[in-house]
Amino acid sequence: MSQSNSSSLLKFAVLLAIVAAAYVVFLRSGRQPEGGPTKEAGPVVSNEEFQAAITTNPVTLVKFGATWCGPCVYMDGELDKLKAKSFAATVLHVDVDSNPDLSKQYKASSIPRTILFKDGKEIDTKVGGMSADEIEAWVLRDAESTVIDGKVDR
C-alpha cells in the first residue's frame, strides 16, 4: 500500500471516529425531534377498524410508521398541521411494531409508508417523509378532490 493510500485511509478512519463519537453524544443527550417519539409503540389497529376507516371515509390517508423512526415522527407533525386546517382526508396512523399483520399486508417494510385510499380503494403509495405542502398537493391531485368548508368535494 502506498503512503498516499495509507494517509487517506487514516484520515477517513479519524473522520469516522469523530462522527461516531458525535452520534453517541447526541444519543446520550436525550434530545428528540420536536414532538419527538414516545418510548412505547402506537395503538393497535384491528383489521376491522382499518377496513371501516378506509371504506366509510371518501378519502383516507394511512401512514405506516414507528415511534423510533425520525421521518415518521416528522410526518406526524406535518399531518397535525394539515388536520388543523381542515385537511381533505381522514388520517389513520398505523404503528408497524404494534400492527405487524396489517403492516405486512400493505408491504410497509420501508417507513414511513403512506397509502392513499379513495372510496376504500388504494389509489397511490409513497415511501419517505413528506412536508405538509407535499402531502396536501399529493392528496388533492391524486384523489381529485377539493376542500370546501372542511369537507371533501369529489
N, C-alpha and C positions, 0 to 999 in steps of 0.2 A: 504494500500500500504506500502510495507516495505521501510526502509530508503535507502536501496541499489537501489531499483527501482526509488525512488524519486530523488536520486542523479544522476542516469543515465539519467532520463528524463530532469533534469535541465541542465546537460552538453549538451545534444542534443539540447535543446532549445537555449542555448547560442551559440552553433556552428551554428545553423540555422540562428540566428540573425546576426552573423558575415558574413556569406556567403551572406545573403540578402543585407546587408549594402555594401559589396564589389561590388555586382552586380549593385546596384543603383549608386555607384561612377563611375563604368565603363560606364554605360549608359549615365550619365551626362557628361562624359569626351568627348563625341562626337567621340571617336575612332571607326574606322570601319576596317574590314578586308582589306588587300591590294587589291586595285582595287574595293573598297567597293561599296555597293549598293547606287543607287540614291534614292531619295525620291519618284520619280514618277514611275509608272508602266511601263513595257516594251511596245513595239509596239503591236498593234492589228494585228493578222494574220488572214486573211479571210480563210474560208474553201477552197475556190478556190486556194489561194496562197499555202496553206498547201498541197492540193492534187497535185498541179503542182510540188512542191518541191520533194515530195516522189515518184512521177511517172516519172519525167524527169531525175532524177539522179540515177545511178546504185545503190549507197549505200547512204542512208541518216540517219543521227543520229539526233533525235529530243529530245531536253532537255526541259522538262516542269519544270518551277521553278518560283521564285518570287524574287524581289529586296530586300525583307526583310529577306530572307532565307539564313543563313550563309553558309550551304553546297552548295546551288545553286550558290552563288557568288564565292565560292571556285572553283566549277566546271567550271564556266565561264572562270576563269584564266587558268585552265588546258586545256580547249578547245582552248583558244587562243594560248597556247604553241603548240598544235597539228597543228593548222592552219598555224603556222609559218614554219612548216617543211613538207609541202605537205601531209597533212592527207588524208587517203584513203576514206573519206566520206564527203559528204556535210553536214554541221551542221546547224540546224534550232533551234532557241531558241523560246519557246512559254511561255509567261508570263501568269500564271494561273489567275491572277487578271484581266488582260485585255482581256483574251480569255476564259471565263468560259464555253462556249458551247463546244469548242474543248477540253478543259481540262476534262470536264465531259465525252465526247465521248471516250477519251482514258484513263479514270479512273485515272486521275492524282490527286488523293486526298492526297497522300503522295508524298512529293517532297524533293529533285529532283527526278523526274521520267524520265528515259532515255529510249527511244524506238529506236530500230534499224530496219530500213526498207531496203529491198533489192528488187529492181525492183518493187517498190510500195507495197510490201507485208511485213507486220510486222513479223520479224523473232525472236526477243528477246526483253525483257524488264528488266531493272534493276532499283531498288529504292535505293537511298542513294548516297552520294558523292563518287567520284572515282578520282584517280590521272590520269594524262596524260598517264602514262605507262599502267595502268589498262584499261583505255578506249581504247587505241590503240590495246592492246592484245585482248580485247573482240571483237572489230570490225574486226580485221584481222582473228580471229578464226571463229567467227560466220558468217561473210559474205564470208568466204573462198576467200579472195582477198589479193592481194599484191600490193604495190605501186611501180610503175615503172615510173620514170620521172613525178611524181605527178599525175599520172592517175591510175584509178582502173583497174587492170588486173584480170578478172574472169575466 
